[in-house]
């Protein structure tokens, strides 16, 4: 294209590319804490926890999940947090 032969446009495209690369390269990772699926038993919950272990995430302890009014345990789940 003839437009890229102009020095101003070429410099603008180069500067935009460098700025975009810096933003993507130096940006901090997003913190995305989330809850695991609900497991029917505590044993199943504890067995699933290692699958969520990575260099970025760390599973917390399994906790009981209650029904809407808090009277009955409906399963177990754990929180997966982002490592600092």
C-alpha positions, 0 to 999 in steps of 0.5 A: 500500500502507498500509505505505508511509504509515508514516514509519519504513518510508518512511525505511527504503526510502529509506535502503536505496535510497540505500545501494544506489545508493552501493554500485553507483555508487562501487564499483571495477570488477572485475578480470577478467583472462582468456586469449584463445581459442587461435589456430592461427598467430601471425599470426591471434593478432596480428590478433585482439588489437585486438578486445580493446582497450577503455577497460577492457581491454588485450591483452598480447603473443601467446605460444605455448601448449604441449600437456600435457607442454610438447613441442609448440606447439598454438597462440597466445594472449594475456592480456587485462588490466584497465587500472588 
